[in-house]
Amino acid sequence: MKTDQRDLSYFKLRLKELLRASFPELAWNNTFINQRAQRAASAYEGAFGSGNSHIQCDEIANYILFEGLHFSRFDTVFKVICNEFDTIMAEEELYPFAMQMLPVCDAVFVQYELTDDFEGKTEYDLLYTELTGTIQLWIEENGL
């Protein structure tokens, strides 16, 4: 199977979907999207040419396509806001507020080594608590 433009666009679309949902800070980085999709498409083609099944080829391509994109800062901030602050704002305000809080929370995130499996680690609970406190302080100082 030769990788063609349609295959490349498939990888681009899959990556864009994830970025828009969980990594909005990367969602419009076309260089990143194009490079990552091209690498995934090439890996798929190479794996298929080596005799791997379509399932194995998908696994290889997905590994490359989504490398480093399993733990999302935005998803974490959004989760904190939905769980801890949903009673003080309307549902339609949660997402925009999470977008606003993402850069505010950067100072908290830099204190942790954020790996793809970070959510399963014990430090995640501490991060969650610190994010909650940071957002609460921001609301107290700036209001909604």
Secondary structure, DSSP 8 states (H G I E B T S, - for coil): ----HHHHHHHHHHHHHHHHHH-TTTTT-HHHHHHHHHHHHHHHHHHHHTT--HHHHHHHHHHHHTTT-SS-HHHHHHHHHHHHSTTSS-HHHHHHHHHHHHHHTHHHHTTS---TTGGGSTHHHHHHHHHHHHHHHHHHHH--
